[in-house]
Amino acid sequence: MSAGKQISDEETLLSVELLTIAQVAEWAKVSTKTIYRWIDAGQIPVVKFGNRTFRIPARAVIAQLKKGGYDHLLEDQ
């Protein structure tokens, strides 16, 4: 038996914060159409729940900011 605690798949799943298209658009100050364009272009990953229901992992937004060099936006004020 290992000394460290293993995280279960359920715990991992519950720790993932999913954002709506509207939430990401509001935060980024862009239209929802822009978010859909980012998704279509593969710039940001999406989780699909059916044909018209999408969610974006918050971690993906953070990763996109870091990739774009906007780390300073993530720092505590």
PDB file of N, CA, C and O in Angstrom:
ATOM      1  N   MET A   1       0.844  -1.175   0.000  1.00  0.00           N
ATOM      2  CA  MET A   1       0.000   0.000   0.000  1.00  0.00           C
ATOM      3  C   MET A   1       0.889   1.237   0.000  1.00  0.00           C
ATOM      4  O   MET A   1       1.876   1.279   0.735  1.00  0.00           O
ATOM      5  N   SER A   2       0.565   2.246  -0.807  1.00  0.00           N
ATOM      6  CA  SER A   2       1.390   3.444  -0.891  1.00  0.00           C
ATOM      7  C   SER A   2       1.095   4.393   0.263  1.00  0.00           C
ATOM      8  O   SER A   2       0.014   4.373   0.852  1.00  0.00           O
ATOM      9  N   ALA A   3       2.084   5.219   0.567  1.00  0.00           N
ATOM     10  CA  ALA A   3       1.961   6.148   1.694  1.00  0.00           C
ATOM     11  C   ALA A   3       1.053   7.328   1.362  1.00  0.00           C
ATOM     12  O   ALA A   3       0.395   7.867   2.251  1.00  0.00           O
ATOM     13  N   GLY A   4       1.008   7.736   0.092  1.00  0.00           N
ATOM     14  CA  GLY A   4       0.203   8.890  -0.307  1.00  0.00           C
ATOM     15  C   GLY A   4      -1.234   8.495  -0.601  1.00  0.00           C
ATOM     16  O   GLY A   4      -1.521   7.352  -0.957  1.00  0.00           O
ATOM     17  N   LYS A   5      -2.129   9.458  -0.448  1.00  0.00           N
ATOM     18  CA  LYS A   5      -3.542   9.214  -0.739  1.00  0.00           C
ATOM     19  C   LYS A   5      -3.775   9.355  -2.242  1.00  0.00           C
ATOM     20  O   LYS A   5      -3.370  10.343  -2.853  1.00  0.00           O
ATOM     21  N   GLN A   6      -4.420   8.374  -2.817  1.00  0.00           N
ATOM     22  CA  GLN A   6      -4.754   8.445  -4.227  1.00  0.00           C
ATOM     23  C   GLN A   6      -6.110   9.118  -4.383  1.00  0.00           C
ATOM     24  O   GLN A   6      -7.047   8.860  -3.627  1.00  0.00           O
ATOM     25  N   ILE A   7      -6.186   9.980  -5.377  1.00  0.00           N
ATOM     26  CA  ILE A   7      -7.438  10.683  -5.650  1.00  0.00           C
ATOM     27  C   ILE A   7      -8.271   9.827  -6.602  1.00  0.00           C
ATOM     28  O   ILE A   7      -7.778   9.373  -7.634  1.00  0.00           O
ATOM     29  N   SER A   8      -9.521   9.615  -6.250  1.00  0.00           N
ATOM     30  CA  SER A   8     -10.394   8.795  -7.088  1.00  0.00           C
ATOM     31  C   SER A   8     -10.857   9.595  -8.307  1.00  0.00           C
ATOM     32  O   SER A   8     -10.769  10.823  -8.333  1.00  0.00           O
ATOM     33  N   ASP A   9     -11.348   8.875  -9.306  1.00  0.00           N
ATOM     34  CA  ASP A   9     -11.895   9.524 -10.498  1.00  0.00           C
ATOM     35  C   ASP A   9     -13.053  10.438 -10.116  1.00  0.00           C
ATOM     36  O   ASP A   9     -13.205  11.521 -10.682  1.00  0.00           O
ATOM     37  N   GLU A  10     -13.862  10.009  -9.169  1.00  0.00           N
ATOM     38  CA  GLU A  10     -15.004  10.827  -8.744  1.00  0.00           C
ATOM     39  C   GLU A  10     -14.536  12.134  -8.104  1.00  0.00           C
ATOM     40  O   GLU A  10     -15.095  13.196  -8.377  1.00  0.00           O
ATOM     41  N   GLU A  11     -13.519  12.056  -7.262  1.00  0.00           N
ATOM     42  CA  GLU A  11     -12.989  13.272  -6.632  1.00  0.00           C
ATOM     43  C   GLU A  11     -12.413  14.220  -7.677  1.00  0.00           C
ATOM     44  O   GLU A  11     -12.587  15.435  -7.594  1.00  0.00           O
ATOM     45  N   THR A  12     -11.730  13.651  -8.655  1.00  0.00           N
ATOM     46  CA  THR A  12     -11.182  14.464  -9.741  1.00  0.00           C
ATOM     47  C   THR A  12     -12.301  15.133 -10.511  1.00  0.00           C
ATOM     48  O   THR A  12     -12.232  16.329 -10.798  1.00  0.00           O
ATOM     49  N   LEU A  13     -13.327  14.379 -10.846  1.00  0.00           N
ATOM     50  CA  LEU A  13     -14.455  14.920 -11.590  1.00  0.00           C
ATOM     51  C   LEU A  13     -15.140  16.053 -10.838  1.00  0.00           C
ATOM     52  O   LEU A  13     -15.481  17.078 -11.428  1.00  0.00           O
ATOM     53  N   LEU A  14     -15.337  15.872  -9.554  1.00  0.00           N
ATOM     54  CA  LEU A  14     -16.000  16.896  -8.755  1.00  0.00           C
ATOM     55  C   LEU A  14     -15.153  18.150  -8.570  1.00  0.00           C
ATOM     56  O   LEU A  14     -15.678  19.209  -8.224  1.00  0.00           O
ATOM     57  N   SER A  15     -13.853  18.038  -8.797  1.00  0.00           N
ATOM     58  CA  SER A  15     -12.979  19.198  -8.643  1.00  0.00           C
ATOM     59  C   SER A  15     -12.895  20.055  -9.913  1.00  0.00           C
ATOM     60  O   SER A  15     -12.339  21.152  -9.883  1.00  0.00           O
ATOM     61  N   VAL A  16     -13.441  19.560 -11.017  1.00  0.00           N
ATOM     62  CA  VAL A  16     -13.394  20.296 -12.277  1.00  0.00           C
ATOM     63  C   VAL A  16     -14.537  21.303 -12.319  1.00  0.00           C
ATOM     64  O   VAL A  16     -15.710  20.947 -12.209  1.00  0.00           O
ATOM     65  N   GLU A  17     -14.159  22.576 -12.481  1.00  0.00           N
ATOM     66  CA  GLU A  17     -15.182  23.615 -12.598  1.00  0.00           C
ATOM     67  C   GLU A  17     -15.475  23.830 -14.077  1.00  0.00           C
ATOM     68  O   GLU A  17     -14.568  24.089 -14.867  1.00  0.00           O
ATOM     69  N   LEU A  18     -16.740  23.721 -14.442  1.00  0.00           N
ATOM     70  CA  LEU A  18     -17.154  23.912 -15.827  1.00  0.00           C
ATOM     71  C   LEU A  18     -17.903  25.226 -15.952  1.00  0.00           C
ATOM     72  O   LEU A  18     -18.789  25.530 -15.153  1.00  0.00           O
ATOM     73  N   LEU A  19     -17.537  26.001 -16.963  1.00  0.00           N
ATOM     74  CA  LEU A  19     -18.144  27.301 -17.213  1.00  0.00           C
ATOM     75  C   LEU A  19     -19.013  27.248 -18.466  1.00  0.00           C
ATOM     76  O   LEU A  19     -18.727  26.496 -19.397  1.00  0.00           O
ATOM     77  N   THR A  20     -20.063  28.040 -18.481  1.00  0.00           N
ATOM     78  CA  THR A  20     -20.898  28.129 -19.674  1.00  0.00           C
ATOM     79  C   THR A  20     -20.228  29.042 -20.691  1.00  0.00           C
ATOM     80  O   THR A  20     -19.311  29.795 -20.362  1.00  0.00           O
ATOM     81  N   ILE A  21     -20.697  28.962 -21.921  1.00  0.00           N
ATOM     82  CA  ILE A  21     -20.208  29.848 -22.982  1.00  0.00           C
ATOM     83  C   ILE A  21     -20.440  31.304 -22.568  1.00  0.00           C
ATOM     84  O   ILE A  21     -19.561  32.149 -22.738  1.00  0.00           O
ATOM     85  N   ALA A  22     -21.612  31.588 -22.032  1.00  0.00           N
ATOM     86  CA  ALA A  22     -21.941  32.955 -21.618  1.00  0.00           C
ATOM     87  C   ALA A  22     -21.017  33.447 -20.500  1.00  0.00           C
ATOM     88  O   ALA A  22     -20.614  34.610 -20.505  1.00  0.00           O
ATOM     89  N   GLN A  23     -20.681  32.588 -19.556  1.00  0.00           N
ATOM     90  CA  GLN A  23     -19.787  32.992 -18.468  1.00  0.00           C
ATOM     91  C   GLN A  23     -18.403  33.360 -19.004  1.00  0.00           C
ATOM     92  O   GLN A  23     -17.825  34.370 -18.600  1.00  0.00           O
ATOM     93  N   VAL A  24     -17.880  32.545 -19.906  1.00  0.00           N
ATOM     94  CA  VAL A  24     -16.560  32.823 -20.466  1.00  0.00           C
ATOM     95  C   VAL A  24     -16.606  34.100 -21.311  1.00  0.00           C
ATOM     96  O   VAL A  24     -15.689  34.919 -21.251  1.00  0.00           O
ATOM     97  N   ALA A  25     -17.659  34.265 -22.088  1.00  0.00           N
ATOM     98  CA  ALA A  25     -17.802  35.461 -22.919  1.00  0.00           C
ATOM     99  C   ALA A  25     -17.892  36.724 -22.054  1.00  0.00           C
ATOM    100  O   ALA A  25     -17.264  37.739 -22.356  1.00  0.00           O
ATOM    101  N   GLU A  26     -18.664  36.648 -20.999  1.00  0.00           N
ATOM    102  CA  GLU A  26     -18.812  37.805 -20.104  1.00  0.00           C
ATOM    103  C   GLU A  26     -17.471  38.149 -19.464  1.00  0.00           C
ATOM    104  O   GLU A  26     -17.089  39.318 -19.402  1.00  0.00           O
ATOM    105  N   TRP A  27     -16.764  37.139 -18.993  1.00  0.00           N
ATOM    106  CA  TRP A  27     -15.477  37.367 -18.362  1.00  0.00           C
ATOM    107  C   TRP A  27     -14.482  37.983 -19.347  1.00  0.00           C
ATOM    108  O   TRP A  27     -13.765  38.925 -19.009  1.00  0.00           O
ATOM    109  N   ALA A  28     -14.444  37.436 -20.583  1.00  0.00           N
ATOM    110  CA  ALA A  28     -13.486  37.892 -21.595  1.00  0.00           C
ATOM    111  C   ALA A  28     -13.933  39.172 -22.294  1.00  0.00           C
ATOM    112  O   ALA A  28     -13.182  39.747 -23.081  1.00  0.00           O
ATOM    113  N   LYS A  29     -15.155  39.616 -22.008  1.00  0.00           N
ATOM    114  CA  LYS A  29     -15.704  40.831 -22.633  1.00  0.00           C
ATOM    115  C   LYS A  29     -15.765  40.697 -24.155  1.00  0.00           C
ATOM    116  O   LYS A  29     -15.411  41.612 -24.899  1.00  0.00           O
ATOM    117  N   VAL A  30     -16.230  39.515 -24.589  1.00  0.00           N
ATOM    118  CA  VAL A  30     -16.442  39.242 -26.008  1.00  0.00           C
ATOM    119  C   VAL A  30     -17.825  38.636 -26.172  1.00  0.00           C
ATOM    120  O   VAL A  30     -18.477  38.290 -25.187  1.00  0.00           O
ATOM    121  N   SER A  31     -18.268  38.508 -27.404  1.00  0.00           N
ATOM    122  CA  SER A  31     -19.571  37.900 -27.647  1.00  0.00           C
ATOM    123  C   SER A  31     -19.494  36.383 -27.528  1.00  0.00           C
ATOM    124  O   SER A  31     -18.416  35.791 -27.590  1.00  0.00           O
ATOM    125  N   THR A  32     -20.655  35.773 -27.358  1.00  0.00           N
ATOM    126  CA  THR A  32     -20.688  34.307 -27.328  1.00  0.00           C
ATOM    127  C   THR A  32     -20.253  33.737 -28.679  1.00  0.00           C
ATOM    128  O   THR A  32     -19.685  32.646 -28.742  1.00  0.00           O
ATOM    129  N   LYS A  33     -20.520  34.478 -29.760  1.00  0.00           N
ATOM    130  CA  LYS A  33     -20.088  34.018 -31.091  1.00  0.00           C
ATOM    131  C   LYS A  33     -18.567  33.899 -31.150  1.00  0.00           C
ATOM    132  O   LYS A  33     -18.039  32.991 -31.791  1.00  0.00           O
ATOM    133  N   THR A  34     -17.872  34.804 -30.491  1.00  0.00           N
ATOM    134  CA  THR A  34     -16.416  34.737 -30.451  1.00  0.00           C
ATOM    135  C   THR A  34     -15.957  33.479 -29.730  1.00  0.00           C
ATOM    136  O   THR A  34     -15.002  32.833 -30.163  1.00  0.00           O
ATOM    137  N   ILE A  35     -16.617  33.126 -28.645  1.00  0.00           N
ATOM    138  CA  ILE A  35     -16.259  31.919 -27.910  1.00  0.00           C
ATOM    139  C   ILE A  35     -16.474  30.690 -28.795  1.00  0.00           C
ATOM    140  O   ILE A  35     -15.638  29.786 -28.823  1.00  0.00           O
ATOM    141  N   TYR A  36     -17.592  30.661 -29.514  1.00  0.00           N
ATOM    142  CA  TYR A  36     -17.838  29.540 -30.432  1.00  0.00           C
ATOM    143  C   TYR A  36     -16.766  29.479 -31.520  1.00  0.00           C
ATOM    144  O   TYR A  36     -16.359  28.389 -31.923  1.00  0.00           O
ATOM    145  N   ARG A  37     -16.305  30.641 -31.999  1.00  0.00           N
ATOM    146  CA  ARG A  37     -15.224  30.660 -32.988  1.00  0.00           C
ATOM    147  C   ARG A  37     -13.941  30.088 -32.396  1.00  0.00           C
ATOM    148  O   ARG A  37     -13.230  29.332 -33.058  1.00  0.00           O
ATOM    149  N   TRP A  38     -13.647  30.449 -31.148  1.00  0.00           N
ATOM    150  CA  TRP A  38     -12.456  29.905 -30.476  1.00  0.00           C
ATOM    151  C   TRP A  38     -12.554  28.393 -30.365  1.00  0.00           C
ATOM    152  O   TRP A  38     -11.569  27.680 -30.559  1.00  0.00           O
ATOM    153  N   ILE A  39     -13.752  27.909 -30.052  1.00  0.00           N
ATOM    154  CA  ILE A  39     -13.959  26.457 -29.943  1.00  0.00           C
ATOM    155  C   ILE A  39     -13.753  25.795 -31.303  1.00  0.00           C
ATOM    156  O   ILE A  39     -13.036  24.800 -31.416  1.00  0.00           O
ATOM    157  N   ASP A  40     -14.387  26.357 -32.339  1.00  0.00           N
ATOM    158  CA  ASP A  40     -14.263  25.794 -33.689  1.00  0.00           C
ATOM    159  C   ASP A  40     -12.823  25.792 -34.183  1.00  0.00           C
ATOM    160  O   ASP A  40     -12.412  24.889 -34.913  1.00  0.00           O
ATOM    161  N   ALA A  41     -12.056  26.808 -33.783  1.00  0.00           N
ATOM    162  CA  ALA A  41     -10.666  26.916 -34.204  1.00  0.00           C
ATOM    163  C   ALA A  41      -9.732  26.055 -33.360  1.00  0.00           C
ATOM    164  O   ALA A  41      -8.538  25.966 -33.645  1.00  0.00           O
ATOM    165  N   GLY A  42     -10.277  25.418 -32.317  1.00  0.00           N
ATOM    166  CA  GLY A  42      -9.465  24.581 -31.452  1.00  0.00           C
ATOM    167  C   GLY A  42      -8.604  25.376 -30.474  1.00  0.00           C
ATOM    168  O   GLY A  42      -7.644  24.843 -29.917  1.00  0.00           O
ATOM    169  N   GLN A  43      -8.944  26.645 -30.265  1.00  0.00           N
ATOM    170  CA  GLN A  43      -8.164  27.484 -29.353  1.00  0.00           C
ATOM    171  C   GLN A  43      -8.480  27.204 -27.888  1.00  0.00           C
ATOM    172  O   GLN A  43      -7.669  27.482 -27.004  1.00  0.00           O
ATOM    173  N   ILE A  44      -9.643  26.660 -27.643  1.00  0.00           N
ATOM    174  CA  ILE A  44     -10.037  26.357 -26.269  1.00  0.00           C
ATOM    175  C   ILE A  44     -10.860  25.070 -26.286  1.00  0.00           C
ATOM    176  O   ILE A  44     -11.763  24.928 -27.110  1.00  0.00           O
ATOM    177  N   PRO A  45     -10.562  24.137 -25.391  1.00  0.00           N
ATOM    178  CA  PRO A  45     -11.306  22.868 -25.392  1.00  0.00           C
ATOM    179  C   PRO A  45     -12.696  23.033 -24.790  1.00  0.00           C
ATOM    180  O   PRO A  45     -12.959  23.952 -24.015  1.00  0.00           O
ATOM    181  N   VAL A  46     -13.551  22.138 -25.163  1.00  0.00           N
ATOM    182  CA  VAL A  46     -14.933  22.197 -24.699  1.00  0.00           C
ATOM    183  C   VAL A  46     -15.420  20.788 -24.362  1.00  0.00           C
ATOM    184  O   VAL A  46     -14.988  19.802 -24.960  1.00  0.00           O
ATOM    185  N   VAL A  47     -16.311  20.723 -23.412  1.00  0.00           N
ATOM    186  CA  VAL A  47     -16.982  19.475 -23.074  1.00  0.00           C
ATOM    187  C   VAL A  47     -18.391  19.593 -23.637  1.00  0.00           C
ATOM    188  O   VAL A  47     -19.118  20.536 -23.325  1.00  0.00           O
ATOM    189  N   LYS A  48     -18.772  18.628 -24.472  1.00  0.00           N
ATOM    190  CA  LYS A  48     -20.101  18.680 -25.093  1.00  0.00           C
ATOM    191  C   LYS A  48     -21.055  17.748 -24.364  1.00  0.00           C
ATOM    192  O   LYS A  48     -20.753  16.578 -24.127  1.00  0.00           O
ATOM    193  N   PHE A  49     -22.206  18.292 -24.015  1.00  0.00           N
ATOM    194  CA  PHE A  49     -23.298  17.518 -23.421  1.00  0.00           C
ATOM    195  C   PHE A  49     -24.469  17.591 -24.399  1.00  0.00           C
ATOM    196  O   PHE A  49     -25.408  18.358 -24.188  1.00  0.00           O
ATOM    197  N   GLY A  50     -24.417  16.809 -25.445  1.00  0.00           N
ATOM    198  CA  GLY A  50     -25.456  16.867 -26.468  1.00  0.00           C
ATOM    199  C   GLY A  50     -25.041  17.812 -27.593  1.00  0.00           C
ATOM    200  O   GLY A  50     -23.887  18.233 -27.677  1.00  0.00           O
ATOM    201  N   ASN A  51     -26.001  18.134 -28.452  1.00  0.00           N
ATOM    202  CA  ASN A  51     -25.712  18.943 -29.640  1.00  0.00           C
ATOM    203  C   ASN A  51     -25.534  20.424 -29.352  1.00  0.00           C
ATOM    204  O   ASN A  51     -24.772  21.100 -30.042  1.00  0.00           O
ATOM    205  N   ARG A  52     -26.229  20.938 -28.336  1.00  0.00           N
ATOM    206  CA  ARG A  52     -26.224  22.386 -28.119  1.00  0.00           C
ATOM    207  C   ARG A  52     -25.770  22.808 -26.724  1.00  0.00           C
ATOM    208  O   ARG A  52     -25.854  23.990 -26.389  1.00  0.00           O
ATOM    209  N   THR A  53     -25.307  21.902 -25.931  1.00  0.00           N
ATOM    210  CA  THR A  53     -24.889  22.237 -24.574  1.00  0.00           C
ATOM    211  C   THR A  53     -23.395  22.015 -24.437  1.00  0.00           C
ATOM    212  O   THR A  53     -22.899  20.893 -24.535  1.00  0.00           O
ATOM    213  N   PHE A  54     -22.688  23.120 -24.208  1.00  0.00           N
ATOM    214  CA  PHE A  54     -21.232  23.091 -24.101  1.00  0.00           C
ATOM    215  C   PHE A  54     -20.802  23.644 -22.750  1.00  0.00           C
ATOM    216  O   PHE A  54     -21.466  24.514 -22.185  1.00  0.00           O
ATOM    217  N   ARG A  55     -19.703  23.141 -22.243  1.00  0.00           N
ATOM    218  CA  ARG A  55     -19.090  23.681 -21.033  1.00  0.00           C
ATOM    219  C   ARG A  55     -17.586  23.746 -21.268  1.00  0.00           C
ATOM    220  O   ARG A  55     -17.001  22.884 -21.924  1.00  0.00           O
ATOM    221  N   ILE A  56     -16.983  24.785 -20.718  1.00  0.00           N
ATOM    222  CA  ILE A  56     -15.550  24.988 -20.864  1.00  0.00           C
ATOM    223  C   ILE A  56     -14.909  24.814 -19.493  1.00  0.00           C
ATOM    224  O   ILE A  56     -15.309  25.482 -18.540  1.00  0.00           O
ATOM    225  N   PRO A  57     -13.928  23.933 -19.377  1.00  0.00           N
ATOM    226  CA  PRO A  57     -13.242  23.779 -18.095  1.00  0.00           C
ATOM    227  C   PRO A  57     -12.511  25.071 -17.726  1.00  0.00           C
ATOM    228  O   PRO A  57     -11.803  25.648 -18.551  1.00  0.00           O
ATOM    229  N   ALA A  58     -12.687  25.516 -16.489  1.00  0.00           N
ATOM    230  CA  ALA A  58     -12.023  26.744 -16.029  1.00  0.00           C
ATOM    231  C   ALA A  58     -10.512  26.622 -16.214  1.00  0.00           C
ATOM    232  O   ALA A  58      -9.840  27.601 -16.538  1.00  0.00           O
ATOM    233  N   ARG A  59      -9.987  25.428 -16.008  1.00  0.00           N
ATOM    234  CA  ARG A  59      -8.538  25.210 -16.178  1.00  0.00           C
ATOM    235  C   ARG A  59      -8.096  25.519 -17.608  1.00  0.00           C
ATOM    236  O   ARG A  59      -6.970  25.967 -17.826  1.00  0.00           O
ATOM    237  N   ALA A  60      -8.976  25.281 -18.582  1.00  0.00           N
ATOM    238  CA  ALA A  60      -8.635  25.563 -19.979  1.00  0.00           C
ATOM    239  C   ALA A  60      -8.519  27.060 -20.214  1.00  0.00           C
ATOM    240  O   ALA A  60      -7.666  27.506 -20.981  1.00  0.00           O
ATOM    241  N   VAL A  61      -9.371  27.835 -19.560  1.00  0.00           N
ATOM    242  CA  VAL A  61      -9.305  29.289 -19.679  1.00  0.00           C
ATOM    243  C   VAL A  61      -7.987  29.779 -19.066  1.00  0.00           C
ATOM    244  O   VAL A  61      -7.304  30.627 -19.639  1.00  0.00           O
ATOM    245  N   ILE A  62      -7.645  29.236 -17.902  1.00  0.00           N
ATOM    246  CA  ILE A  62      -6.395  29.606 -17.233  1.00  0.00           C
ATOM    247  C   ILE A  62      -5.198  29.237 -18.107  1.00  0.00           C
ATOM    248  O   ILE A  62      -4.262  30.024 -18.244  1.00  0.00           O
ATOM    249  N   ALA A  63      -5.228  28.043 -18.695  1.00  0.00           N
ATOM    250  CA  ALA A  63      -4.136  27.601 -19.569  1.00  0.00           C
ATOM    251  C   ALA A  63      -4.008  28.517 -20.783  1.00  0.00           C
ATOM    252  O   ALA A  63      -2.897  28.833 -21.209  1.00  0.00           O
ATOM    253  N   GLN A  64      -5.127  28.938 -21.333  1.00  0.00           N
ATOM    254  CA  GLN A  64      -5.113  29.836 -22.491  1.00  0.00           C
ATOM    255  C   GLN A  64      -4.509  31.186 -22.119  1.00  0.00           C
ATOM    256  O   GLN A  64      -3.762  31.770 -22.904  1.00  0.00           O
ATOM    257  N   LEU A  65      -4.827  31.681 -20.932  1.00  0.00           N
ATOM    258  CA  LEU A  65      -4.241  32.941 -20.473  1.00  0.00           C
ATOM    259  C   LEU A  65      -2.728  32.817 -20.335  1.00  0.00           C
ATOM    260  O   LEU A  65      -1.981  33.695 -20.766  1.00  0.00           O
ATOM    261  N   LYS A  66      -2.291  31.728 -19.733  1.00  0.00           N
ATOM    262  CA  LYS A  66      -0.856  31.513 -19.559  1.00  0.00           C
ATOM    263  C   LYS A  66      -0.151  31.390 -20.907  1.00  0.00           C
ATOM    264  O   LYS A  66       0.933  31.939 -21.102  1.00  0.00           O
ATOM    265  N   LYS A  67      -0.770  30.670 -21.826  1.00  0.00           N
ATOM    266  CA  LYS A  67      -0.201  30.479 -23.154  1.00  0.00           C
ATOM    267  C   LYS A  67      -0.060  31.820 -23.871  1.00  0.00           C
ATOM    268  O   LYS A  67       0.901  32.041 -24.608  1.00  0.00           O
ATOM    269  N   GLY A  68      -1.016  32.704 -23.653  1.00  0.00           N
ATOM    270  CA  GLY A  68      -0.991  34.017 -24.294  1.00  0.00           C
ATOM    271  C   GLY A  68      -0.120  35.037 -23.578  1.00  0.00           C
ATOM    272  O   GLY A  68      -0.008  36.181 -24.020  1.00  0.00           O
ATOM    273  N   GLY A  69       0.505  34.625 -22.461  1.00  0.00           N
ATOM    274  CA  GLY A  69       1.385  35.529 -21.748  1.00  0.00           C
ATOM    275  C   GLY A  69       0.672  36.450 -20.773  1.00  0.00           C
ATOM    276  O   GLY A  69       1.212  37.489 -20.396  1.00  0.00           O
ATOM    277  N   TYR A  70      -0.541  36.080 -20.359  1.00  0.00           N
ATOM    278  CA  TYR A  70      -1.327  36.926 -19.464  1.00  0.00           C
ATOM    279  C   TYR A  70      -1.340  36.395 -18.035  1.00  0.00           C
ATOM    280  O   TYR A  70      -2.346  36.505 -17.334  1.00  0.00           O
ATOM    281  N   ASP A  71      -0.234  35.827 -17.611  1.00  0.00           N
ATOM    282  CA  ASP A  71      -0.122  35.284 -16.252  1.00  0.00           C
ATOM    283  C   ASP A  71      -0.451  36.326 -15.184  1.00  0.00           C
ATOM    284  O   ASP A  71      -1.007  36.001 -14.135  1.00  0.00           O
ATOM    285  N   HIS A  72      -0.101  37.585 -15.466  1.00  0.00           N
ATOM    286  CA  HIS A  72      -0.326  38.652 -14.487  1.00  0.00           C
ATOM    287  C   HIS A  72      -1.810  38.838 -14.147  1.00  0.00           C
ATOM    288  O   HIS A  72      -2.136  39.357 -13.079  1.00  0.00           O
ATOM    289  N   LEU A  73      -2.691  38.428 -15.028  1.00  0.00           N
ATOM    290  CA  LEU A  73      -4.132  38.535 -14.759  1.00  0.00           C
ATOM    291  C   LEU A  73      -4.586  37.526 -13.707  1.00  0.00           C
ATOM    292  O   LEU A  73      -5.662  37.670 -13.126  1.00  0.00           O
ATOM    293  N   LEU A  74      -3.771  36.512 -13.466  1.00  0.00           N
ATOM    294  CA  LEU A  74      -4.130  35.449 -12.523  1.00  0.00           C
ATOM    295  C   LEU A  74      -3.610  35.725 -11.121  1.00  0.00           C
ATOM    296  O   LEU A  74      -3.987  35.042 -10.169  1.00  0.00           O
ATOM    297  N   GLU A  75      -2.749  36.718 -10.993  1.00  0.00           N
ATOM    298  CA  GLU A  75      -2.175  37.021  -9.681  1.00  0.00           C
ATOM    299  C   GLU A  75      -3.200  37.678  -8.785  1.00  0.00           C
ATOM    300  O   GLU A  75      -4.059  38.427  -9.250  1.00  0.00           O
ATOM    301  N   ASP A  76      -3.105  37.388  -7.471  1.00  0.00           N
ATOM    302  CA  ASP A  76      -3.973  38.033  -6.496  1.00  0.00           C
ATOM    303  C   ASP A  76      -3.612  39.507  -6.403  1.00  0.00           C
ATOM    304  O   ASP A  76      -2.439  39.879  -6.375  1.00  0.00           O
ATOM    305  N   GLN A  77      -4.609  40.305  -6.357  1.00  0.00           N
ATOM    306  CA  GLN A  77      -4.400  41.756  -6.266  1.00  0.00           C
ATOM    307  C   GLN A  77      -4.071  42.177  -4.869  1.00  0.00           C
ATOM    308  O   GLN A  77      -3.865  43.364  -4.615  1.00  0.00           O
TER     309      GLN A  77
END
